[in-house]
């Protein structure tokens, strides 16, 4: 259980990575469907995880960010970007079909949703985090996406599921180092070297995680590795002989492209408005959960479900 007493003295902004959390929720639960045969596990699981975080963290502000369905600047930058996900999109049609339903639910709860054409949710999250004027405010991002580790610093942390939806961990700077072997600001350099199979960008061919972490521990950044090679072309890196050096020289273009693809933007065309992102009241949450028929979630919040309500459930 995450301690929340310290959070009462300052603003705490909770940002949910909508697609990531919905995807995680969908696969963590049975194949639940409503009377019309439409999948509902993603919506239920998303709300379950959101309520868990609200209870544990007691945020003062809340926002949800979704990917926009249109291509992003990364697709323009690299034609192969995420092409390996087409099959996943076809197989997971039930997941994407729940996004619009979830938006309706969040709107009813008074929770602001962000979505920007041409940018991924990661970029919008990065931009919102950078725009928060109260620099004493803590920012916690709920996500299952390790790419967002690059945003972690003294005031930004991740709230990540470990197993299913119930086990979670707060990821701070030390946790990033423990899990990835590099500092948060080096995540993009790490991705530049090893690439990313999930997003289908190349990295430097032949450079794996162990070599990448060793190189970054020694030289700091992707650029400084190549500065060393340029200045000392006959000096083997990491005393590894010519093998690593040749791979780096031959794979520079793939690595440089991968770093640009991996870097989360903080200049997306979106404006964070703290007044519109205040956390919803328990009463408002209960009202919408009652309309959804999610009695177990109401009880988990400590509320009492209206068993006699004749209101129709949403999406039935």
KEGUVEX-99596 format. One line per 10 residues: number of its first residue (from 1); their letters; for each residue x, z, y of C-alpha. Coordinates in nm, 2 decimals. Example, Ala and Ser with C-alpha at 12.3 -4.5 7.8 and 13.67 -1.06 7.14 Angstrom:
2
1) as) 1.23:0.78:-0.45  1.37:0.71:-0.11
END
This chain:
316
1) xxxxxxxxxx) 0.00:0.00:0.00  0.14:-0.10:0.34  0.16:0.18:0.59  -0.03:0.11:0.91  0.01:0.42:1.13  0.29:0.26:1.33  0.08:-0.05:1.40  -0.18:0.15:1.59  0.06:0.19:1.89  0.11:-0.18:1.95
11) xxxxxxxxxx) -0.05:-0.52:1.91  -0.03:-0.67:1.56  -0.12:-1.03:1.53  -0.22:-1.14:1.18  -0.20:-1.52:1.11  -0.33:-1.67:0.79  -0.18:-1.99:0.65  -0.52:-2.12:0.55  -0.43:-2.39:0.30  -0.17:-2.18:0.13
21) xxxxxxxxxx) -0.39:-1.87:0.09  -0.69:-2.08:-0.03  -0.48:-2.26:-0.28  -0.34:-1.94:-0.42  -0.69:-1.78:-0.43  -0.84:-2.08:-0.62  -0.59:-2.06:-0.90  -0.59:-1.68:-0.92  -0.96:-1.66:-1.00  -1.19:-1.80:-1.27
31) xxxxxxxxxx) -1.37:-2.13:-1.20  -1.66:-1.98:-1.01  -1.93:-2.22:-0.89  -2.26:-2.18:-0.70  -2.60:-2.29:-0.81  -2.52:-2.64:-0.69  -2.21:-2.66:-0.91  -1.97:-2.64:-0.61  -1.65:-2.44:-0.66  -1.64:-2.11:-0.47
41) xxxxxxxxxx) -1.34:-1.92:-0.60  -1.12:-2.03:-0.32  -1.35:-1.90:-0.05  -1.41:-1.58:-0.23  -1.04:-1.52:-0.30  -0.94:-1.61:0.05  -1.18:-1.36:0.20  -1.07:-1.10:-0.06  -0.71:-1.14:0.04  -0.79:-1.14:0.41
51) xxxxxxxxxx) -1.00:-0.82:0.38  -0.71:-0.65:0.19  -0.47:-0.73:0.47  -0.72:-0.62:0.74  -0.75:-0.28:0.56  -0.38:-0.23:0.50  -0.24:-0.36:0.82  -0.51:-0.29:1.08  -0.43:-0.59:1.30  -0.55:-0.60:1.66
61) xxxxxxxxxx) -0.56:-0.98:1.66  -0.64:-1.24:1.39  -0.62:-1.62:1.36  -0.64:-1.87:1.07  -0.44:-2.20:1.07  -0.52:-2.50:0.85  -0.33:-2.83:0.79  -0.49:-3.13:0.95  -0.59:-3.40:0.70  -0.42:-3.68:0.91
71) xxxxxxxxxx) -0.05:-3.78:0.85  0.20:-3.57:1.04  0.52:-3.66:1.23  0.71:-3.59:0.91  0.54:-3.87:0.73  0.65:-4.10:1.02  1.00:-3.96:0.99  1.03:-4.02:0.62  0.80:-4.25:0.42  0.86:-4.05:0.10
81) xxxxxxxxxx) 0.75:-3.72:0.25  0.50:-3.54:0.01  0.43:-3.86:-0.18  0.45:-3.66:-0.50  0.15:-3.46:-0.39  -0.10:-3.74:-0.42  -0.18:-3.65:-0.78  -0.22:-3.29:-0.68  -0.47:-3.39:-0.42  -0.67:-3.58:-0.67
91) xxxxxxxxxx) -0.66:-3.31:-0.93  -0.74:-3.03:-0.68  -1.04:-3.19:-0.50  -1.24:-2.87:-0.56  -0.98:-2.68:-0.34  -1.00:-2.92:-0.05  -1.38:-2.93:-0.06  -1.39:-2.56:0.01  -1.19:-2.58:0.33  -1.49:-2.69:0.55
101) xxxxxxxxxx) -1.71:-2.42:0.39  -1.44:-2.16:0.47  -1.43:-2.28:0.83  -1.80:-2.22:0.86  -1.76:-1.87:0.72  -1.47:-1.79:0.96  -1.67:-1.92:1.26  -1.96:-1.69:1.17  -1.72:-1.40:1.15  -1.59:-1.48:1.50
111) xxxxxxxxxx) -1.24:-1.57:1.37  -1.06:-1.85:1.56  -0.94:-2.14:1.35  -0.65:-2.36:1.46  -0.58:-2.72:1.33  -0.38:-2.98:1.51  -0.36:-3.35:1.43  -0.01:-3.48:1.35  0.13:-3.13:1.28  0.13:-2.91:0.97
121) xxxxxxxxxx) -0.01:-2.55:0.97  0.36:-2.43:0.96  0.42:-2.59:1.30  0.11:-2.45:1.45  0.19:-2.10:1.31  0.55:-2.14:1.45  0.41:-2.24:1.79  0.15:-1.96:1.81  0.42:-1.70:1.71  0.65:-1.83:1.99
131) xxxxxxxxxx) 0.37:-1.82:2.25  0.27:-1.46:2.20  0.36:-1.32:2.54  0.36:-0.95:2.44  0.71:-0.94:2.29  0.65:-0.59:2.16  0.37:-0.73:1.94  0.43:-0.75:1.57  0.34:-1.08:1.40  0.25:-1.09:1.03
141) xxxxxxxxxx) 0.19:-1.42:0.85  -0.01:-1.43:0.53  0.13:-1.71:0.32  0.27:-1.81:-0.02  0.50:-2.07:0.14  0.86:-1.99:0.15  0.93:-2.25:0.42  0.79:-1.99:0.67  1.07:-1.75:0.59  1.27:-1.93:0.86
151) xxxxxxxxxx) 1.04:-1.77:1.12  1.12:-1.42:1.01  1.30:-1.20:1.27  1.27:-0.85:1.41  0.91:-0.89:1.51  0.78:-1.16:1.27  0.73:-1.08:0.90  0.55:-1.25:0.61  0.28:-1.09:0.38  0.32:-1.28:0.05
161) xxxxxxxxxx) 0.14:-1.25:-0.28  0.36:-1.17:-0.57  0.11:-1.20:-0.85  -0.25:-1.32:-0.82  -0.41:-1.17:-0.51  -0.37:-0.80:-0.55  0.01:-0.76:-0.55  0.17:-0.84:-0.22  0.50:-0.77:-0.04  0.61:-0.76:0.32
171) xxxxxxxxxx) 0.90:-1.00:0.37  1.14:-0.90:0.65  1.49:-1.02:0.72  1.65:-0.82:0.44  1.39:-0.95:0.19  1.47:-1.31:0.28  1.83:-1.25:0.22  1.76:-1.08:-0.11  1.53:-1.36:-0.23  1.71:-1.67:-0.09
181) xxxxxxxxxx) 2.07:-1.56:-0.05  2.07:-1.67:0.31  1.95:-1.54:0.65  1.61:-1.65:0.78  1.77:-1.88:1.04  1.97:-2.05:0.76  1.66:-2.15:0.56  1.66:-2.49:0.72  2.03:-2.54:0.65  1.97:-2.43:0.29
191) xxxxxxxxxx) 1.69:-2.69:0.26  1.92:-2.95:0.42  2.16:-2.90:0.13  1.93:-2.85:-0.17  1.63:-3.05:-0.05  1.28:-2.97:-0.16  1.11:-3.11:-0.46  0.76:-2.99:-0.36  0.78:-3.19:-0.03  0.99:-3.46:-0.19
201) xxxxxxxxxx) 1.28:-3.47:0.05  1.63:-3.52:-0.09  1.89:-3.28:0.05  2.25:-3.36:-0.04  2.26:-3.51:-0.39  2.44:-3.28:-0.64  2.44:-2.97:-0.42  2.24:-2.69:-0.59  2.13:-2.34:-0.47  2.45:-2.16:-0.58
211) xxxxxxxxxx) 2.68:-2.40:-0.40  2.45:-2.41:-0.09  2.44:-2.03:-0.05  2.82:-2.02:-0.09  2.87:-2.29:0.17  2.64:-2.12:0.42  2.80:-1.78:0.36  3.14:-1.94:0.45  3.05:-2.18:0.73  2.72:-2.06:0.87
221) xxxxxxxxxx) 2.52:-2.39:0.93  2.48:-2.74:0.79  2.65:-2.88:1.10  2.95:-2.65:1.08  3.01:-2.75:0.72  3.06:-3.11:0.84  3.26:-3.00:1.15  3.51:-2.84:0.90  3.52:-3.16:0.69  3.59:-3.37:1.00
231) xxxxxxxxxx) 3.86:-3.14:1.12  4.02:-3.06:0.78  3.93:-3.36:0.56  4.20:-3.27:0.31  4.11:-2.91:0.27  3.88:-2.85:-0.03  3.57:-2.65:0.06  3.54:-2.32:-0.13  3.85:-2.41:-0.32  3.64:-2.64:-0.53
241) xxxxxxxxxx) 3.85:-2.95:-0.53  3.72:-3.29:-0.42  3.39:-3.28:-0.60  3.18:-3.08:-0.35  3.35:-3.26:-0.06  3.26:-3.60:-0.19  2.90:-3.50:-0.26  2.87:-3.37:0.10  3.02:-3.68:0.25  2.82:-3.92:0.05
251) xxxxxxxxxx) 2.50:-3.72:0.10  2.52:-3.65:0.47  2.23:-3.87:0.57  1.99:-3.72:0.32  2.10:-3.37:0.43  2.06:-3.44:0.80  1.71:-3.59:0.74  1.61:-3.30:0.52  1.71:-3.05:0.79  1.48:-3.22:1.04
261) xxxxxxxxxx) 1.20:-3.23:0.79  1.24:-2.86:0.70  1.25:-2.74:1.06  0.93:-2.58:1.17  0.83:-2.70:1.52  0.74:-2.45:1.79  0.61:-2.70:2.04  0.28:-2.82:1.88  0.00:-2.90:2.13  -0.19:-2.58:2.09
271) xxxxxxxxxx) -0.24:-2.27:2.31  -0.26:-1.91:2.17  -0.54:-1.72:2.35  -0.52:-1.35:2.26  -0.87:-1.28:2.40  -1.02:-1.52:2.15  -0.82:-1.39:1.86  -0.93:-1.02:1.85  -1.00:-0.90:1.50  -1.36:-0.90:1.40
281) xxxxxxxxxx) -1.56:-0.58:1.37  -1.65:-0.44:1.02  -2.01:-0.49:1.11  -1.96:-0.86:1.17  -1.77:-0.90:0.85  -2.03:-0.72:0.65  -2.31:-0.93:0.80  -2.15:-1.26:0.69  -2.05:-1.12:0.35  -2.41:-1.02:0.30
291) xxxxxxxxxx) -2.52:-1.37:0.38  -2.27:-1.50:0.13  -2.39:-1.26:-0.13  -2.05:-1.11:-0.18  -2.16:-0.76:-0.26  -1.84:-0.65:-0.42  -1.64:-0.73:-0.11  -1.89:-0.53:0.10  -1.85:-0.23:-0.12  -1.47:-0.26:-0.12
301) xxxxxxxxxx) -1.48:-0.24:0.26  -1.67:0.09:0.22  -2.00:-0.07:0.33  -2.34:-0.08:0.15  -2.48:-0.41:0.04  -2.84:-0.48:0.12  -2.99:-0.53:-0.22  -3.33:-0.61:-0.08  -3.22:-0.88:0.15  -3.42:-1.20:0.11
311) xxxxxx) -3.19:-1.42:0.32  -3.06:-1.72:0.14  -2.69:-1.73:0.05  -2.47:-1.97:0.23  -2.39:-2.30:0.05  -2.64:-2.24:-0.24
END
